[in-house]
Amino acid sequence: MNLQAMMKQAQKMQKEMMNSKNEIDEMTFTGTSSFVTVEMKGTKEVTKVKIDTENIEKDEIEMLEDMILVAVNEAIKKVDAETEKKLGKYTQGMPGLF
């Protein structure tokens, strides 16, 4: 394969990677933990936190804080999993590129 063909193939792959990354960035991921639901974009920007206040007492604030942490972390894991699913074929075992 000549150098020009390799460059074209690399440019095509780069464009496909960016398209996949843009798709992920626009997706919404949801993490839940008991009374808490968190939504975030593929960019890991939290866009919504919903707390089911009907089932929680004021003295359970510490537990609520823990549930928010769990829900946020679950949503982040979903973003990471989707990123790996869509972009893993490009990084070939080199995590952390996106």
C-alpha positions in Angstrom: 0.0 0.0 0.0 1.4 3.4 -0.9 1.7 6.3 1.4 -1.1 8.3 -0.2 -3.6 5.4 0.2 -2.5 5.0 3.8 -3.2 8.7 4.4 -6.6 8.5 2.8 -7.5 5.5 5.0 -6.2 7.2 8.1 -8.3 10.3 7.3 -11.4 8.2 6.7 -10.9 6.4 10.0 -10.4 9.7 11.8 -13.7 11.0 10.3 -15.5 7.9 11.4 -14.1 8.2 14.9 -15.2 11.8 15.2 -18.7 11.0 13.9 -19.0 8.2 16.5 -17.7 10.5 19.2 -20.2 13.2 18.2 -23.0 10.6 18.3 -22.0 9.6 21.9 -21.8 13.2 23.0 -25.4 13.8 21.9 -26.8 10.7 23.6 -28.4 10.8 27.0 -27.4 8.2 29.7 -29.4 7.6 32.8 -28.1 6.3 36.2 -30.5 5.3 39.0 -30.1 4.5 42.6 -33.2 3.9 44.8 -34.8 7.4 45.0 -32.4 9.2 42.7 -32.2 9.4 38.9 -29.4 11.2 37.1 -29.3 12.0 33.4 -26.1 13.1 31.6 -24.9 13.7 28.1 -22.1 11.6 26.5 -19.8 14.4 27.4 -20.4 13.4 31.1 -22.3 16.7 31.7 -25.0 16.1 34.2 -28.2 17.5 32.8 -30.9 16.4 35.3 -31.1 15.1 38.8 -34.5 13.8 40.0 -35.2 12.8 43.6 -38.3 10.9 44.5 -39.1 12.9 47.6 -42.3 11.0 48.4 -40.3 8.1 49.8 -37.5 9.9 51.7 -37.4 11.5 55.1 -35.5 14.7 56.0 -33.2 12.7 58.3 -32.1 10.5 55.4 -30.0 13.2 53.7 -26.7 11.4 54.0 -28.2 8.3 52.4 -29.6 10.5 49.6 -26.2 12.0 49.0 -24.8 8.4 48.7 -27.5 7.5 46.2 -26.7 10.5 44.1 -23.1 9.4 44.0 -24.1 5.9 42.9 -26.5 7.2 40.2 -23.9 9.6 38.8 -21.2 7.0 38.7 -23.6 4.5 37.0 -24.4 7.0 34.3 -20.6 7.7 33.8 -20.0 3.9 33.4 -22.7 3.8 30.8 -21.0 6.7 28.9 -17.7 4.9 29.1 -19.2 1.6 27.9 -20.9 3.2 24.9 -17.6 5.0 24.1 -15.7 1.8 24.2 -18.3 0.0 22.2 -18.3 2.6 19.4 -14.7 3.7 19.5 -12.9 0.6 20.8 -12.3 -0.7 17.3 -10.2 2.4 16.6 -8.2 2.5 19.8 -7.5 -1.3 19.8 -6.9 -1.7 23.5 -5.6 1.8 24.2 -8.2 3.0 26.7 -8.5 6.6 27.7 -8.1 8.2 24.3 -11.7 9.6 24.4 
